[in-house]
């Protein structure tokens, strides 16, 4: 039988209200600090891909500047930073966790079916 642990929501900084509880089958998936780190790495990369236009604008502003970049490109930097923050919110963190858990559940079900055939 699967080993149950606290579901991933309890490891995030978001609130743990009763309406936010994860379904029972999702609670059966093992979740470690390493899993949390991998999801955060994945979401960091994903957010940078989502904000590539903002990054291009910042890079274009910075391309011909040296010390003046600190004040000359502040607006572009703020826009890029806000974009990154918006894509690394708890909403997207939960989305990526659920995606990872769904894949793991599918693997667990496939392994269970394979064991039945052996």
C-alpha positions, 0 to 999 in steps of 0.5 A: 500500500502507498505510504501517505504523507502531508500533501504538498499544499502543507509544504507551501506558504499558502493557507490550508483552508478546508476548501483547498484540500487535495483529493484523497488520491493526490494525498497518497503520493509521496512528496519530499523536500527534493520534490518541492525543490524540483518543482520550484526549479521548474517553475523558475525556468517556466516563468522565465520562458513566459517573460521572455519578451520582458527580458528582451526589452530589458536586455535591449535597454542594457545593451549599450549602457554600463553604470547608467543601467541602474537608473536608465533601465529601471522601468524595464527591470520592474516590468520584468520583475513583476512578470516573474513574480506573477508566474511564480505565485502560489497559484502557478506553484500549485498548478505545477505540483498538481501536474507532477502529482498527476504524472506520479499517480498515472505511474503508480496506477500503471505499476499496479496494473503491471503487478496484477498481470505478473 
